[in-house]
Amino acid sequence: MTRKVKLLVSGRVQGVYFRLFTRNKAKHFDIKGYAGNLPDGRVEIIAEANHRNIENFIQWCHKGPITARVDHIEMTELEPDEPFTSFEIR
């Protein structure tokens, strides 16, 4: 069963290679979607995969790479529609 989520990650997440590490972790968990910087300093992640892989990915996002500091994640469940073929940095 496919699950799709939107994560808004707050903290020190821009300028610390957060998106690059996120893309690498997404590939590891076979996640499709993207990660992009927002003007307010957060990173937006759209992730779609099977339930177990999404859960593992979300757990990683709560920690992030050692270069980052994740203070908060706002998560929204989205309707799965599988428009992505890979995980991109935007």
PDB file of N, CA, C and O in Angstrom:
ATOM      1  N   MET A   1       0.841  -1.189   0.000  1.00  0.00           N
ATOM      2  CA  MET A   1       0.000   0.000   0.000  1.00  0.00           C
ATOM      3  C   MET A   1       0.883   1.248   0.000  1.00  0.00           C
ATOM      4  O   MET A   1       1.803   1.370   0.809  1.00  0.00           O
ATOM      5  N   THR A   2       0.598   2.155  -0.900  1.00  0.00           N
ATOM      6  CA  THR A   2       1.391   3.369  -1.043  1.00  0.00           C
ATOM      7  C   THR A   2       0.891   4.462  -0.104  1.00  0.00           C
ATOM      8  O   THR A   2      -0.311   4.625   0.109  1.00  0.00           O
ATOM      9  N   ARG A   3       1.829   5.191   0.442  1.00  0.00           N
ATOM     10  CA  ARG A   3       1.527   6.300   1.343  1.00  0.00           C
ATOM     11  C   ARG A   3       2.299   7.524   0.866  1.00  0.00           C
ATOM     12  O   ARG A   3       3.444   7.415   0.427  1.00  0.00           O
ATOM     13  N   LYS A   4       1.661   8.692   0.957  1.00  0.00           N
ATOM     14  CA  LYS A   4       2.297   9.944   0.540  1.00  0.00           C
ATOM     15  C   LYS A   4       2.145  10.965   1.657  1.00  0.00           C
ATOM     16  O   LYS A   4       1.053  11.155   2.195  1.00  0.00           O
ATOM     17  N   VAL A   5       3.258  11.624   2.004  1.00  0.00           N
ATOM     18  CA  VAL A   5       3.238  12.622   3.070  1.00  0.00           C
ATOM     19  C   VAL A   5       3.958  13.886   2.631  1.00  0.00           C
ATOM     20  O   VAL A   5       4.823  13.873   1.756  1.00  0.00           O
ATOM     21  N   LYS A   6       3.567  14.972   3.272  1.00  0.00           N
ATOM     22  CA  LYS A   6       4.265  16.251   3.128  1.00  0.00           C
ATOM     23  C   LYS A   6       4.861  16.559   4.488  1.00  0.00           C
ATOM     24  O   LYS A   6       4.153  16.576   5.494  1.00  0.00           O
ATOM     25  N   LEU A   7       6.171  16.805   4.518  1.00  0.00           N
ATOM     26  CA  LEU A   7       6.870  17.144   5.747  1.00  0.00           C
ATOM     27  C   LEU A   7       7.426  18.558   5.623  1.00  0.00           C
ATOM     28  O   LEU A   7       8.084  18.886   4.636  1.00  0.00           O
ATOM     29  N   LEU A   8       7.163  19.385   6.615  1.00  0.00           N
ATOM     30  CA  LEU A   8       7.760  20.710   6.696  1.00  0.00           C
ATOM     31  C   LEU A   8       8.724  20.672   7.871  1.00  0.00           C
ATOM     32  O   LEU A   8       8.308  20.587   9.027  1.00  0.00           O
ATOM     33  N   VAL A   9      10.008  20.736   7.568  1.00  0.00           N
ATOM     34  CA  VAL A   9      11.052  20.530   8.566  1.00  0.00           C
ATOM     35  C   VAL A   9      11.630  21.878   8.979  1.00  0.00           C
ATOM     36  O   VAL A   9      12.095  22.650   8.141  1.00  0.00           O
ATOM     37  N   SER A  10      11.594  22.149  10.283  1.00  0.00           N
ATOM     38  CA  SER A  10      12.103  23.407  10.843  1.00  0.00           C
ATOM     39  C   SER A  10      13.373  23.142  11.637  1.00  0.00           C
ATOM     40  O   SER A  10      13.584  22.043  12.150  1.00  0.00           O
ATOM     41  N   GLY A  11      14.206  24.157  11.730  1.00  0.00           N
ATOM     42  CA  GLY A  11      15.450  24.085  12.487  1.00  0.00           C
ATOM     43  C   GLY A  11      16.583  24.637  11.643  1.00  0.00           C
ATOM     44  O   GLY A  11      16.367  25.485  10.778  1.00  0.00           O
ATOM     45  N   ARG A  12      17.788  24.155  11.894  1.00  0.00           N
ATOM     46  CA  ARG A  12      18.918  24.536  11.038  1.00  0.00           C
ATOM     47  C   ARG A  12      18.981  23.496   9.925  1.00  0.00           C
ATOM     48  O   ARG A  12      19.707  22.507  10.022  1.00  0.00           O
ATOM     49  N   VAL A  13      18.207  23.736   8.862  1.00  0.00           N
ATOM     50  CA  VAL A  13      18.050  22.746   7.791  1.00  0.00           C
ATOM     51  C   VAL A  13      18.379  23.305   6.408  1.00  0.00           C
ATOM     52  O   VAL A  13      18.282  22.590   5.410  1.00  0.00           O
ATOM     53  N   GLN A  14      18.766  24.573   6.344  1.00  0.00           N
ATOM     54  CA  GLN A  14      19.197  25.135   5.070  1.00  0.00           C
ATOM     55  C   GLN A  14      20.670  25.515   5.188  1.00  0.00           C
ATOM     56  O   GLN A  14      21.117  26.025   6.214  1.00  0.00           O
ATOM     57  N   GLY A  15      21.414  25.253   4.109  1.00  0.00           N
ATOM     58  CA  GLY A  15      22.838  25.568   4.098  1.00  0.00           C
ATOM     59  C   GLY A  15      23.683  24.525   4.823  1.00  0.00           C
ATOM     60  O   GLY A  15      24.855  24.772   5.107  1.00  0.00           O
ATOM     61  N   VAL A  16      23.108  23.367   5.125  1.00  0.00           N
ATOM     62  CA  VAL A  16      23.833  22.312   5.846  1.00  0.00           C
ATOM     63  C   VAL A  16      23.725  20.966   5.115  1.00  0.00           C
ATOM     64  O   VAL A  16      23.906  19.909   5.721  1.00  0.00           O
ATOM     65  N   TYR A  17      23.430  21.013   3.817  1.00  0.00           N
ATOM     66  CA  TYR A  17      23.309  19.826   2.969  1.00  0.00           C
ATOM     67  C   TYR A  17      22.155  18.918   3.370  1.00  0.00           C
ATOM     68  O   TYR A  17      22.176  17.721   3.085  1.00  0.00           O
ATOM     69  N   PHE A  18      21.149  19.482   4.031  1.00  0.00           N
ATOM     70  CA  PHE A  18      19.995  18.681   4.452  1.00  0.00           C
ATOM     71  C   PHE A  18      19.309  18.023   3.264  1.00  0.00           C
ATOM     72  O   PHE A  18      18.983  16.837   3.314  1.00  0.00           O
ATOM     73  N   ARG A  19      19.086  18.787   2.192  1.00  0.00           N
ATOM     74  CA  ARG A  19      18.385  18.231   1.027  1.00  0.00           C
ATOM     75  C   ARG A  19      19.193  17.112   0.363  1.00  0.00           C
ATOM     76  O   ARG A  19      18.622  16.108  -0.063  1.00  0.00           O
ATOM     77  N   LEU A  20      20.509  17.277   0.272  1.00  0.00           N
ATOM     78  CA  LEU A  20      21.358  16.250  -0.333  1.00  0.00           C
ATOM     79  C   LEU A  20      21.312  14.962   0.485  1.00  0.00           C
ATOM     80  O   LEU A  20      21.131  13.882  -0.076  1.00  0.00           O
ATOM     81  N   PHE A  21      21.473  15.065   1.806  1.00  0.00           N
ATOM     82  CA  PHE A  21      21.391  13.884   2.653  1.00  0.00           C
ATOM     83  C   PHE A  21      19.994  13.262   2.588  1.00  0.00           C
ATOM     84  O   PHE A  21      19.848  12.040   2.619  1.00  0.00           O
ATOM     85  N   THR A  22      18.975  14.112   2.498  1.00  0.00           N
ATOM     86  CA  THR A  22      17.598  13.618   2.401  1.00  0.00           C
ATOM     87  C   THR A  22      17.396  12.826   1.116  1.00  0.00           C
ATOM     88  O   THR A  22      16.771  11.766   1.121  1.00  0.00           O
ATOM     89  N   ARG A  23      17.929  13.347   0.019  1.00  0.00           N
ATOM     90  CA  ARG A  23      17.819  12.619  -1.258  1.00  0.00           C
ATOM     91  C   ARG A  23      18.525  11.267  -1.165  1.00  0.00           C
ATOM     92  O   ARG A  23      17.994  10.261  -1.635  1.00  0.00           O
ATOM     93  N   ASN A  24      19.702  11.233  -0.569  1.00  0.00           N
ATOM     94  CA  ASN A  24      20.432   9.971  -0.432  1.00  0.00           C
ATOM     95  C   ASN A  24      19.653   8.975   0.423  1.00  0.00           C
ATOM     96  O   ASN A  24      19.589   7.791   0.090  1.00  0.00           O
ATOM     97  N   LYS A  25      19.060   9.444   1.521  1.00  0.00           N
ATOM     98  CA  LYS A  25      18.280   8.569   2.391  1.00  0.00           C
ATOM     99  C   LYS A  25      17.001   8.126   1.672  1.00  0.00           C
ATOM    100  O   LYS A  25      16.571   6.984   1.828  1.00  0.00           O
ATOM    101  N   ALA A  26      16.398   9.012   0.892  1.00  0.00           N
ATOM    102  CA  ALA A  26      15.200   8.655   0.125  1.00  0.00           C
ATOM    103  C   ALA A  26      15.518   7.542  -0.872  1.00  0.00           C
ATOM    104  O   ALA A  26      14.734   6.607  -1.035  1.00  0.00           O
ATOM    105  N   LYS A  27      16.654   7.643  -1.528  1.00  0.00           N
ATOM    106  CA  LYS A  27      17.043   6.579  -2.462  1.00  0.00           C
ATOM    107  C   LYS A  27      17.235   5.272  -1.715  1.00  0.00           C
ATOM    108  O   LYS A  27      16.845   4.215  -2.210  1.00  0.00           O
ATOM    109  N   HIS A  28      17.826   5.327  -0.540  1.00  0.00           N
ATOM    110  CA  HIS A  28      18.041   4.125   0.277  1.00  0.00           C
ATOM    111  C   HIS A  28      16.710   3.438   0.602  1.00  0.00           C
ATOM    112  O   HIS A  28      16.618   2.211   0.576  1.00  0.00           O
ATOM    113  N   PHE A  29      15.677   4.241   0.910  1.00  0.00           N
ATOM    114  CA  PHE A  29      14.369   3.700   1.283  1.00  0.00           C
ATOM    115  C   PHE A  29      13.404   3.601   0.104  1.00  0.00           C
ATOM    116  O   PHE A  29      12.221   3.324   0.303  1.00  0.00           O
ATOM    117  N   ASP A  30      13.888   3.823  -1.124  1.00  0.00           N
ATOM    118  CA  ASP A  30      13.057   3.766  -2.332  1.00  0.00           C
ATOM    119  C   ASP A  30      11.868   4.720  -2.248  1.00  0.00           C
ATOM    120  O   ASP A  30      10.735   4.357  -2.565  1.00  0.00           O
ATOM    121  N   ILE A  31      12.153   5.956  -1.810  1.00  0.00           N
ATOM    122  CA  ILE A  31      11.154   7.015  -1.691  1.00  0.00           C
ATOM    123  C   ILE A  31      11.161   7.827  -2.978  1.00  0.00           C
ATOM    124  O   ILE A  31      12.225   8.135  -3.515  1.00  0.00           O
ATOM    125  N   LYS A  32       9.992   8.170  -3.468  1.00  0.00           N
ATOM    126  CA  LYS A  32       9.854   9.062  -4.623  1.00  0.00           C
ATOM    127  C   LYS A  32       9.323  10.408  -4.124  1.00  0.00           C
ATOM    128  O   LYS A  32       8.571  10.456  -3.150  1.00  0.00           O
ATOM    129  N   GLY A  33       9.710  11.495  -4.787  1.00  0.00           N
ATOM    130  CA  GLY A  33       9.225  12.814  -4.400  1.00  0.00           C
ATOM    131  C   GLY A  33      10.299  13.865  -4.536  1.00  0.00           C
ATOM    132  O   GLY A  33      11.086  13.836  -5.482  1.00  0.00           O
ATOM    133  N   TYR A  34      10.340  14.804  -3.585  1.00  0.00           N
ATOM    134  CA  TYR A  34      11.338  15.872  -3.655  1.00  0.00           C
ATOM    135  C   TYR A  34      11.540  16.528  -2.292  1.00  0.00           C
ATOM    136  O   TYR A  34      10.737  16.369  -1.373  1.00  0.00           O
ATOM    137  N   ALA A  35      12.639  17.269  -2.198  1.00  0.00           N
ATOM    138  CA  ALA A  35      12.928  18.123  -1.047  1.00  0.00           C
ATOM    139  C   ALA A  35      13.319  19.492  -1.592  1.00  0.00           C
ATOM    140  O   ALA A  35      14.133  19.589  -2.510  1.00  0.00           O
ATOM    141  N   GLY A  36      12.744  20.543  -1.028  1.00  0.00           N
ATOM    142  CA  GLY A  36      13.050  21.894  -1.490  1.00  0.00           C
ATOM    143  C   GLY A  36      13.065  22.884  -0.345  1.00  0.00           C
ATOM    144  O   GLY A  36      12.328  22.742   0.631  1.00  0.00           O
ATOM    145  N   ASN A  37      13.921  23.896  -0.478  1.00  0.00           N
ATOM    146  CA  ASN A  37      13.975  24.963   0.512  1.00  0.00           C
ATOM    147  C   ASN A  37      12.765  25.880   0.370  1.00  0.00           C
ATOM    148  O   ASN A  37      12.313  26.155  -0.741  1.00  0.00           O
ATOM    149  N   LEU A  38      12.250  26.345   1.488  1.00  0.00           N
ATOM    150  CA  LEU A  38      11.174  27.333   1.507  1.00  0.00           C
ATOM    151  C   LEU A  38      11.754  28.674   1.934  1.00  0.00           C
ATOM    152  O   LEU A  38      12.761  28.712   2.641  1.00  0.00           O
ATOM    153  N   PRO A  39      11.134  29.778   1.515  1.00  0.00           N
ATOM    154  CA  PRO A  39      11.644  31.110   1.858  1.00  0.00           C
ATOM    155  C   PRO A  39      11.725  31.372   3.366  1.00  0.00           C
ATOM    156  O   PRO A  39      12.520  32.205   3.800  1.00  0.00           O
ATOM    157  N   ASP A  40      10.921  30.678   4.162  1.00  0.00           N
ATOM    158  CA  ASP A  40      10.908  30.927   5.610  1.00  0.00           C
ATOM    159  C   ASP A  40      11.976  30.129   6.361  1.00  0.00           C
ATOM    160  O   ASP A  40      12.001  30.147   7.592  1.00  0.00           O
ATOM    161  N   GLY A  41      12.866  29.422   5.635  1.00  0.00           N
ATOM    162  CA  GLY A  41      13.955  28.695   6.269  1.00  0.00           C
ATOM    163  C   GLY A  41      13.679  27.222   6.496  1.00  0.00           C
ATOM    164  O   GLY A  41      14.576  26.482   6.901  1.00  0.00           O
ATOM    165  N   ARG A  42      12.454  26.781   6.242  1.00  0.00           N
ATOM    166  CA  ARG A  42      12.130  25.363   6.387  1.00  0.00           C
ATOM    167  C   ARG A  42      12.463  24.613   5.105  1.00  0.00           C
ATOM    168  O   ARG A  42      12.723  25.216   4.063  1.00  0.00           O
ATOM    169  N   VAL A  43      12.452  23.288   5.200  1.00  0.00           N
ATOM    170  CA  VAL A  43      12.581  22.426   4.032  1.00  0.00           C
ATOM    171  C   VAL A  43      11.265  21.677   3.883  1.00  0.00           C
ATOM    172  O   VAL A  43      10.753  21.096   4.840  1.00  0.00           O
ATOM    173  N   GLU A  44      10.724  21.698   2.660  1.00  0.00           N
ATOM    174  CA  GLU A  44       9.509  20.953   2.348  1.00  0.00           C
ATOM    175  C   GLU A  44       9.912  19.648   1.681  1.00  0.00           C
ATOM    176  O   GLU A  44      10.715  19.630   0.748  1.00  0.00           O
ATOM    177  N   ILE A  45       9.339  18.552   2.177  1.00  0.00           N
ATOM    178  CA  ILE A  45       9.595  17.236   1.597  1.00  0.00           C
ATOM    179  C   ILE A  45       8.250  16.610   1.224  1.00  0.00           C
ATOM    180  O   ILE A  45       7.335  16.540   2.044  1.00  0.00           O
ATOM    181  N   ILE A  46       8.149  16.163  -0.010  1.00  0.00           N
ATOM    182  CA  ILE A  46       7.024  15.336  -0.439  1.00  0.00           C
ATOM    183  C   ILE A  46       7.610  13.954  -0.669  1.00  0.00           C
ATOM    184  O   ILE A  46       8.543  13.782  -1.453  1.00  0.00           O
ATOM    185  N   ALA A  47       7.045  12.965   0.031  1.00  0.00           N
ATOM    186  CA  ALA A  47       7.595  11.615  -0.038  1.00  0.00           C
ATOM    187  C   ALA A  47       6.478  10.604  -0.268  1.00  0.00           C
ATOM    188  O   ALA A  47       5.416  10.672   0.349  1.00  0.00           O
ATOM    189  N   GLU A  48       6.748   9.662  -1.176  1.00  0.00           N
ATOM    190  CA  GLU A  48       5.761   8.637  -1.496  1.00  0.00           C
ATOM    191  C   GLU A  48       6.452   7.294  -1.632  1.00  0.00           C
ATOM    192  O   GLU A  48       7.438   7.159  -2.356  1.00  0.00           O
ATOM    193  N   ALA A  49       5.920   6.290  -0.923  1.00  0.00           N
ATOM    194  CA  ALA A  49       6.471   4.930  -0.964  1.00  0.00           C
ATOM    195  C   ALA A  49       5.534   4.021  -0.170  1.00  0.00           C
ATOM    196  O   ALA A  49       4.442   4.429   0.225  1.00  0.00           O
ATOM    197  N   ASN A  50       5.974   2.793   0.054  1.00  0.00           N
ATOM    198  CA  ASN A  50       5.164   1.903   0.880  1.00  0.00           C
ATOM    199  C   ASN A  50       5.231   2.369   2.339  1.00  0.00           C
ATOM    200  O   ASN A  50       6.122   3.126   2.723  1.00  0.00           O
ATOM    201  N   HIS A  51       4.292   1.911   3.124  1.00  0.00           N
ATOM    202  CA  HIS A  51       4.124   2.404   4.498  1.00  0.00           C
ATOM    203  C   HIS A  51       5.393   2.224   5.338  1.00  0.00           C
ATOM    204  O   HIS A  51       5.816   3.162   6.014  1.00  0.00           O
ATOM    205  N   ARG A  52       5.995   1.055   5.307  1.00  0.00           N
ATOM    206  CA  ARG A  52       7.193   0.799   6.131  1.00  0.00           C
ATOM    207  C   ARG A  52       8.338   1.724   5.754  1.00  0.00           C
ATOM    208  O   ARG A  52       9.008   2.264   6.633  1.00  0.00           O
ATOM    209  N   ASN A  53       8.575   1.918   4.452  1.00  0.00           N
ATOM    210  CA  ASN A  53       9.668   2.787   4.013  1.00  0.00           C
ATOM    211  C   ASN A  53       9.409   4.239   4.393  1.00  0.00           C
ATOM    212  O   ASN A  53      10.332   4.956   4.780  1.00  0.00           O
ATOM    213  N   ILE A  54       8.154   4.673   4.284  1.00  0.00           N
ATOM    214  CA  ILE A  54       7.824   6.047   4.686  1.00  0.00           C
ATOM    215  C   ILE A  54       8.080   6.224   6.183  1.00  0.00           C
ATOM    216  O   ILE A  54       8.648   7.235   6.596  1.00  0.00           O
ATOM    217  N   GLU A  55       7.673   5.263   6.989  1.00  0.00           N
ATOM    218  CA  GLU A  55       7.890   5.362   8.441  1.00  0.00           C
ATOM    219  C   GLU A  55       9.378   5.459   8.774  1.00  0.00           C
ATOM    220  O   GLU A  55       9.779   6.284   9.595  1.00  0.00           O
ATOM    221  N   ASN A  56      10.193   4.623   8.142  1.00  0.00           N
ATOM    222  CA  ASN A  56      11.644   4.673   8.366  1.00  0.00           C
ATOM    223  C   ASN A  56      12.231   6.009   7.926  1.00  0.00           C
ATOM    224  O   ASN A  56      13.095   6.567   8.603  1.00  0.00           O
ATOM    225  N   PHE A  57      11.767   6.513   6.806  1.00  0.00           N
ATOM    226  CA  PHE A  57      12.237   7.799   6.280  1.00  0.00           C
ATOM    227  C   PHE A  57      11.850   8.936   7.227  1.00  0.00           C
ATOM    228  O   PHE A  57      12.670   9.810   7.507  1.00  0.00           O
ATOM    229  N   ILE A  58      10.619   8.933   7.717  1.00  0.00           N
ATOM    230  CA  ILE A  58      10.163   9.976   8.646  1.00  0.00           C
ATOM    231  C   ILE A  58      11.007   9.950   9.917  1.00  0.00           C
ATOM    232  O   ILE A  58      11.401  11.001  10.423  1.00  0.00           O
ATOM    233  N   GLN A  59      11.286   8.757  10.434  1.00  0.00           N
ATOM    234  CA  GLN A  59      12.140   8.653  11.620  1.00  0.00           C
ATOM    235  C   GLN A  59      13.501   9.280  11.370  1.00  0.00           C
ATOM    236  O   GLN A  59      14.026   9.992  12.226  1.00  0.00           O
ATOM    237  N   TRP A  60      14.077   9.019  10.195  1.00  0.00           N
ATOM    238  CA  TRP A  60      15.373   9.623   9.861  1.00  0.00           C
ATOM    239  C   TRP A  60      15.238  11.144   9.784  1.00  0.00           C
ATOM    240  O   TRP A  60      16.104  11.865  10.279  1.00  0.00           O
ATOM    241  N   CYS A  61      14.166  11.635   9.173  1.00  0.00           N
ATOM    242  CA  CYS A  61      13.983  13.089   9.019  1.00  0.00           C
ATOM    243  C   CYS A  61      13.922  13.802  10.370  1.00  0.00           C
ATOM    244  O   CYS A  61      14.331  14.958  10.472  1.00  0.00           O
ATOM    245  N   HIS A  62      13.424  13.136  11.397  1.00  0.00           N
ATOM    246  CA  HIS A  62      13.371  13.750  12.724  1.00  0.00           C
ATOM    247  C   HIS A  62      14.767  14.003  13.281  1.00  0.00           C
ATOM    248  O   HIS A  62      14.945  14.894  14.112  1.00  0.00           O
ATOM    249  N   LYS A  63      15.749  13.242  12.843  1.00  0.00           N
ATOM    250  CA  LYS A  63      17.136  13.450  13.264  1.00  0.00           C
ATOM    251  C   LYS A  63      17.891  14.256  12.213  1.00  0.00           C
ATOM    252  O   LYS A  63      18.590  15.214  12.544  1.00  0.00           O
ATOM    253  N   GLY A  64      17.749  13.870  10.950  1.00  0.00           N
ATOM    254  CA  GLY A  64      18.469  14.524   9.868  1.00  0.00           C
ATOM    255  C   GLY A  64      19.950  14.196   9.919  1.00  0.00           C
ATOM    256  O   GLY A  64      20.391  13.395  10.743  1.00  0.00           O
ATOM    257  N   PRO A  65      20.718  14.821   9.030  1.00  0.00           N
ATOM    258  CA  PRO A  65      22.160  14.582   9.022  1.00  0.00           C
ATOM    259  C   PRO A  65      22.823  15.274  10.213  1.00  0.00           C
ATOM    260  O   PRO A  65      22.228  16.146  10.846  1.00  0.00           O
ATOM    261  N   ILE A  66      24.036  14.884  10.503  1.00  0.00           N
ATOM    262  CA  ILE A  66      24.759  15.443  11.646  1.00  0.00           C
ATOM    263  C   ILE A  66      24.999  16.953  11.494  1.00  0.00           C
ATOM    264  O   ILE A  66      25.182  17.659  12.486  1.00  0.00           O
ATOM    265  N   THR A  67      24.997  17.438  10.254  1.00  0.00           N
ATOM    266  CA  THR A  67      25.230  18.863  10.002  1.00  0.00           C
ATOM    267  C   THR A  67      24.010  19.727  10.310  1.00  0.00           C
ATOM    268  O   THR A  67      24.122  20.950  10.392  1.00  0.00           O
ATOM    269  N   ALA A  68      22.854  19.106  10.478  1.00  0.00           N
ATOM    270  CA  ALA A  68      21.598  19.836  10.665  1.00  0.00           C
ATOM    271  C   ALA A  68      21.121  19.736  12.111  1.00  0.00           C
ATOM    272  O   ALA A  68      21.632  18.952  12.911  1.00  0.00           O
ATOM    273  N   ARG A  69      20.116  20.569  12.412  1.00  0.00           N
ATOM    274  CA  ARG A  69      19.408  20.470  13.690  1.00  0.00           C
ATOM    275  C   ARG A  69      17.916  20.554  13.380  1.00  0.00           C
ATOM    276  O   ARG A  69      17.425  21.600  12.957  1.00  0.00           O
ATOM    277  N   VAL A  70      17.203  19.465  13.588  1.00  0.00           N
ATOM    278  CA  VAL A  70      15.765  19.432  13.332  1.00  0.00           C
ATOM    279  C   VAL A  70      15.046  19.770  14.628  1.00  0.00           C
ATOM    280  O   VAL A  70      15.171  19.058  15.625  1.00  0.00           O
ATOM    281  N   ASP A  71      14.283  20.878  14.604  1.00  0.00           N
ATOM    282  CA  ASP A  71      13.525  21.305  15.781  1.00  0.00           C
ATOM    283  C   ASP A  71      12.091  20.789  15.754  1.00  0.00           C
ATOM    284  O   ASP A  71      11.529  20.445  16.794  1.00  0.00           O
ATOM    285  N   HIS A  72      11.502  20.737  14.563  1.00  0.00           N
ATOM    286  CA  HIS A  72      10.085  20.373  14.464  1.00  0.00           C
ATOM    287  C   HIS A  72       9.780  19.879  13.054  1.00  0.00           C
ATOM    288  O   HIS A  72      10.369  20.347  12.079  1.00  0.00           O
ATOM    289  N   ILE A  73       8.861  18.937  12.961  1.00  0.00           N
ATOM    290  CA  ILE A  73       8.352  18.491  11.662  1.00  0.00           C
ATOM    291  C   ILE A  73       6.835  18.551  11.706  1.00  0.00           C
ATOM    292  O   ILE A  73       6.197  17.959  12.576  1.00  0.00           O
ATOM    293  N   GLU A  74       6.278  19.271  10.759  1.00  0.00           N
ATOM    294  CA  GLU A  74       4.824  19.309  10.569  1.00  0.00           C
ATOM    295  C   GLU A  74       4.509  18.339   9.436  1.00  0.00           C
ATOM    296  O   GLU A  74       5.030  18.487   8.330  1.00  0.00           O
ATOM    297  N   MET A  75       3.664  17.355   9.702  1.00  0.00           N
ATOM    298  CA  MET A  75       3.379  16.325   8.706  1.00  0.00           C
ATOM    299  C   MET A  75       1.915  16.359   8.288  1.00  0.00           C
ATOM    300  O   MET A  75       1.017  16.495   9.120  1.00  0.00           O
ATOM    301  N   THR A  76       1.695  16.233   6.989  1.00  0.00           N
ATOM    302  CA  THR A  76       0.356  16.159   6.417  1.00  0.00           C
ATOM    303  C   THR A  76       0.283  14.925   5.533  1.00  0.00           C
ATOM    304  O   THR A  76       1.159  14.694   4.700  1.00  0.00           O
ATOM    305  N   GLU A  77      -0.764  14.137   5.721  1.00  0.00           N
ATOM    306  CA  GLU A  77      -0.993  12.983   4.841  1.00  0.00           C
ATOM    307  C   GLU A  77      -1.606  13.497   3.536  1.00  0.00           C
ATOM    308  O   GLU A  77      -2.508  14.334   3.555  1.00  0.00           O
ATOM    309  N   LEU A  78      -1.113  12.994   2.416  1.00  0.00           N
ATOM    310  CA  LEU A  78      -1.624  13.369   1.102  1.00  0.00           C
ATOM    311  C   LEU A  78      -2.206  12.141   0.419  1.00  0.00           C
ATOM    312  O   LEU A  78      -1.935  11.007   0.814  1.00  0.00           O
ATOM    313  N   GLU A  79      -2.997  12.379  -0.596  1.00  0.00           N
ATOM    314  CA  GLU A  79      -3.577  11.288  -1.381  1.00  0.00           C
ATOM    315  C   GLU A  79      -2.495  10.729  -2.304  1.00  0.00           C
ATOM    316  O   GLU A  79      -1.949  11.474  -3.118  1.00  0.00           O
ATOM    317  N   PRO A  80      -2.171   9.438  -2.201  1.00  0.00           N
ATOM    318  CA  PRO A  80      -1.141   8.859  -3.083  1.00  0.00           C
ATOM    319  C   PRO A  80      -1.591   8.902  -4.538  1.00  0.00           C
ATOM    320  O   PRO A  80      -2.703   8.490  -4.867  1.00  0.00           O
ATOM    321  N   ASP A  81      -0.719   9.401  -5.401  1.00  0.00           N
ATOM    322  CA  ASP A  81      -1.056   9.420  -6.820  1.00  0.00           C
ATOM    323  C   ASP A  81       0.142   9.072  -7.699  1.00  0.00           C
ATOM    324  O   ASP A  81       0.025   9.070  -8.925  1.00  0.00           O
ATOM    325  N   GLU A  82       1.276   8.781  -7.100  1.00  0.00           N
ATOM    326  CA  GLU A  82       2.479   8.300  -7.774  1.00  0.00           C
ATOM    327  C   GLU A  82       2.892   9.094  -9.016  1.00  0.00           C
ATOM    328  O   GLU A  82       3.127   8.497 -10.067  1.00  0.00           O
ATOM    329  N   PRO A  83       2.986  10.437  -8.921  1.00  0.00           N
ATOM    330  CA  PRO A  83       3.427  11.181 -10.091  1.00  0.00           C
ATOM    331  C   PRO A  83       4.951  11.221 -10.225  1.00  0.00           C
ATOM    332  O   PRO A  83       5.471  11.647 -11.256  1.00  0.00           O
ATOM    333  N   PHE A  84       5.661  10.783  -9.196  1.00  0.00           N
ATOM    334  CA  PHE A  84       7.125  10.897  -9.196  1.00  0.00           C
ATOM    335  C   PHE A  84       7.782   9.600  -9.664  1.00  0.00           C
ATOM    336  O   PHE A  84       7.281   8.504  -9.412  1.00  0.00           O
ATOM    337  N   THR A  85       8.903   9.749 -10.342  1.00  0.00           N
ATOM    338  CA  THR A  85       9.668   8.577 -10.783  1.00  0.00           C
ATOM    339  C   THR A  85      10.992   8.475 -10.042  1.00  0.00           C
ATOM    340  O   THR A  85      11.692   7.470 -10.160  1.00  0.00           O
ATOM    341  N   SER A  86      11.345   9.515  -9.272  1.00  0.00           N
ATOM    342  CA  SER A  86      12.605   9.536  -8.520  1.00  0.00           C
ATOM    343  C   SER A  86      12.440  10.515  -7.365  1.00  0.00           C
ATOM    344  O   SER A  86      11.351  11.044  -7.142  1.00  0.00           O
ATOM    345  N   PHE A  87      13.520  10.753  -6.636  1.00  0.00           N
ATOM    346  CA  PHE A  87      13.518  11.764  -5.571  1.00  0.00           C
ATOM    347  C   PHE A  87      14.456  12.868  -5.996  1.00  0.00           C
ATOM    348  O   PHE A  87      15.633  12.625  -6.266  1.00  0.00           O
ATOM    349  N   GLU A  88      13.934  14.091  -6.056  1.00  0.00           N
ATOM    350  CA  GLU A  88      14.698  15.225  -6.581  1.00  0.00           C
ATOM    351  C   GLU A  88      14.959  16.261  -5.508  1.00  0.00           C
ATOM    352  O   GLU A  88      14.245  16.342  -4.508  1.00  0.00           O
ATOM    353  N   ILE A  89      15.999  17.051  -5.735  1.00  0.00           N
ATOM    354  CA  ILE A  89      16.237  18.253  -4.943  1.00  0.00           C
ATOM    355  C   ILE A  89      15.724  19.412  -5.766  1.00  0.00           C
ATOM    356  O   ILE A  89      16.064  19.565  -6.939  1.00  0.00           O
ATOM    357  N   ARG A  90      14.897  20.228  -5.130  1.00  0.00           N
ATOM    358  CA  ARG A  90      14.348  21.405  -5.834  1.00  0.00           C
ATOM    359  C   ARG A  90      14.832  22.668  -5.170  1.00  0.00           C
ATOM    360  O   ARG A  90      14.487  23.766  -5.605  1.00  0.00           O
TER     361      ARG A  90
END
